[in-house]
C-alpha cells in the first residue's frame, strides 16, 4: 500500500484531523528519546477513545499494516520507534480522567493522560499517583504501563505494576479486553502482570484503573554533597544497611550539577564531585533524616542542606527532575542507559562507567536511583558523527555487560525496546527466551503489533542490527 493510500484509508476510517503523514511527520516520529535507532512511519493516527483504537487495529490487521503504540515519545530504548514502518497509533489525545473514586482510592483514566496530571486531579483530596518518572510532566499513563516505569520515589512505593488494578486492552486480534479488576490479587493467572511491562507488544492499552496513594504527612528532604562519588555511593549502602528505607535516594555527579546549576540556578555546590538527594517521609521522617545526615557526615560530606519548607523542597527536586533537559546545554545528543546492580557494587561499577567513557573518548554524566541500584549513565555525543555514534553504542553495551557480570540486569525501568535485544541472550538461556516467546505468541501470534521489539528472533535481530543512525 502506498503512503497516500494508507493515509487516505485511515482518514476514511476516522477524520482528516486525526491523521498525519508526509516527510515532516516521518522525521518527527522516527524515534523516541533513544535516537540511535530510527525508522519512518507511513502515517500517524490520533484516536480519541477505545472504540477508535479498535477500528485502527482492525483496519491494520485487514490490510497487513504494522502498527506501533506511542505516548509522549519519552521512552529511552526505542520502544515506540516504528521498526517496520506502518502506522504509529499516538494516544496523546486520549487524556480524559473518566472516574475518580475517593472512597476506594482509585482512578480510571485514558492512556494518554500525563503522569503528573493524575496526581494534580486528586491533590485536593491529599492523594497522588505514586510512580513518578523524571519525565512525569509529559510522559503518559499508557507509556508508564508499557515500560513498567519507576522513578525516584519507587524505592519505597514501588513501580507502575504496584499501582495498576486493571487495563482496557485492544488485543492483537482487534478485540477489546479488560485485564485485571477492581480488586488486586484476583485468583487465576496474573495476566495483568504480564501486560504491564510488555512494551506494547501484546496490544494497545487504552484505559487503566489505578491505585491512589495518600500524600505523606511528614516529609524531610536532604541534599548531601561529597568530594567524590565513592563517598556518596558508600553513604547509600550504609543508609540502607542501617535499616532506613528512604522514600527516595538520588545520585548526581559533577557534570549533572554543573549543567543544572547553569540552567536553573538552584544553589547547588558546583565544586562537589557528587551529590545525594535523600527524602524520608512518614511518622519517622525526622529521625530517619537525622540518621542519614549522621551517616553522610561520617562519609565526609562537604555540605549538608535540609529543606526548610515545601518551597525549598521543590527547589531541591527541580535539580533532579529537570537534570536531563539541562544536559542540552552541554551536548548535542545523549543516550541514557539503564542497568541494575546490587547496591554494594555501586562504587566499582560507577568507576567502570567513567573508565569506559574515557576509553571511547566520550563524556559521561551520571544521575540515577541509587537506593535501588538502578544506574543511568548518560553518554554525551554528537549524533552527526558516525564514529561517535558507534562509540556510544559500544560503551553502552560494555556497561550493561558489566552490570550482568556483577549479578545485575540489562534494565530496571527503561525496557528492552530495540536497544537491548542483542543483550538478552547474555542474560537469559535459549530455553528462557523460548518460553518468553511462547508466552508472547499466546497474545500476539503475528508480526503487526509493535514488531521487532523486546525479544530476539531471526527477523528482529537482522532488522535491528541494521541501525538507522541519526548520523544518516
C-alpha positions, 0 to 999 in steps of 0.5 A: 500500500502506498503512503497516500493510500494508507493515509487516505484509508485511515482518514476514511476510517476516522477524520482528516484531523486525526491523521498525519503523514508526509516527510515532516511527520516521518522525521518527527516520529522516527524515534523516541528519546533513544535516537540511535535507532530510527525508522519512518512511519507511513502515517500517524493516527490520533484516536480519541477513545477505545472504540477508535483504537479498535477500528485502527487495529482492525483496519491494520490487521485487514490490510497487513499494516504494522502498527506501533503504540506511542505516548509522549515519545519519552521512552529511552530504548526505542520502544515506540520507534516504528521498526517496520514502518506502518502506522504509529497509533499516538494516544496523546489525545486520549487524556480524559480522567473518566472516574475518580473514586475517593472512597476506594482510592482509585482512578480510571483514566485514558492512556494518554493522560500525563503522569503528573496530571493524575496526581494534580486531579486528586491533590485536593483530596491529599492523594497522588499517583505514586510512580513518578518518572523524571519525565512525569510532566509529559510522559503518559499513563499508557507509556508508564504501563508499557515500560513498567516505569519507576522513578525516584520515589519507587524505592519505597512505593514501588513501580507502575505494576504496584499501582495498576488494578486493571487495563482496557486492552485492544488485543492483537486480534482487534478485540477489546479486553479488560485485564485485571479488576477492581480488586488486586490479587484476583485468583487465576493467572496474573495476566495483568502482570504480564501486560504491564511491562510488555512494551506494547507488544501484546496490544494497545492499552487504552484505559487503566484503573489505578491505585491512589496513594495518600500524600505523606504527612511528614516529609524531610528532604536532604541534599548531601554533597561529597568530594567524590562519588565513592563517598556518596555511593558508600553513604547509600549502602550504609543508609540502607544497611542501617535499616532506613528505607528512604522514600527516595535516594538520588545520585548526581555527579559533577557534570549533572550539577554543573549543567543544572546549576547553569540552567536553573540556578538552584544553589547547588555546590558546583565544586562537589564531585557528587551529590545525594538527594535523600527524602524520608517521609512518614511518622519517622521522617525526622529521625530517619533524616537525622540518621542519614545526615549522621551517616553522610557526615561520617562519609565526609560530606562537604555540605549538608542542606535540609529543606526548610519548607515545601518551597525549598523542597521543590527547589531541591527536586527541580535539580533532579527532575529537570537534570536531563533537559539541562544536559542540552546545554552541554551536548548535542545528543545523549543516550541514557542507559539503564542497568541494575546492580546490587547496591554494594557494587555501586562504587566499582561499577560507577568507576567502570562507567567513567573508565569506559567513557574515557576509553571511547573518548566520550563524556559521561554524566551520571544521575540515577536511583541509587537506593535501588541500584538502578544506574543511568549513565548518560553518554554525551555525543554528537549524533552527526558523527558516525564514529561517535555514534558507534562509540556510544553504542559500544560503551553502552553495551560494555556497561550493561555487560558489566552490570550482568557480570556483577549479578545485575540486569540489562534494565530496571525501568527503561525496557528492552525496546530495540536497544537491548535485544542483542543483550538478552541472550547474555542474560537469559538461556535459549530455553528462557527466551523460548518460553518468553516467546511462547508466552508472547505468541499466546497474545500476539501470534503475528508480526503487526503489533509493535514488531521487532521489539523486546525479544530476539528472533531471526527477523528482529535481530537482522532488522535491528542490527541494521541501525538507522543512525541519526548520523544518516 
